[in-house]
Amino acid sequence: MEETQAPAVVLNEPEERWQIERDGQVAFLAYMRHDDLLYLVHTEVPPEMKGGSLASRMVRTAMDFARDHALTVIPFCPFARSYLERHRKDYEELVRWD
């Protein structure tokens, strides 16, 4: 029996986004970085890719990156903001709620 592996979240620095590619489709979390600030700007998941918690995986990956690089996160993206509010205890030291 073949095991199905979830597609990896990849940092695409030239396009300033974390992304997941599957079957020719790309889901992404766009960001902007300035000094020690990481702005989460926009999340987009094509309809064909919905239902796999891809957006949540990308936000978690971005937050791990922020923690590893001592960055403060400012979530402008409504999805990222909602996710971080639901998981506030996990990330409160990283987020600035402007």
Secondary structure, DSSP 4 states (H G I P E B T S, - for coil): -PPP-PPPPEEEGGGTEEEEEETTEEEEEEEEEETTEEEEEEEE--GGGTTS-HHHHHHHHHHHHHHHTTPEEEE-SHHHHHHHHHTHHHHTTTB---
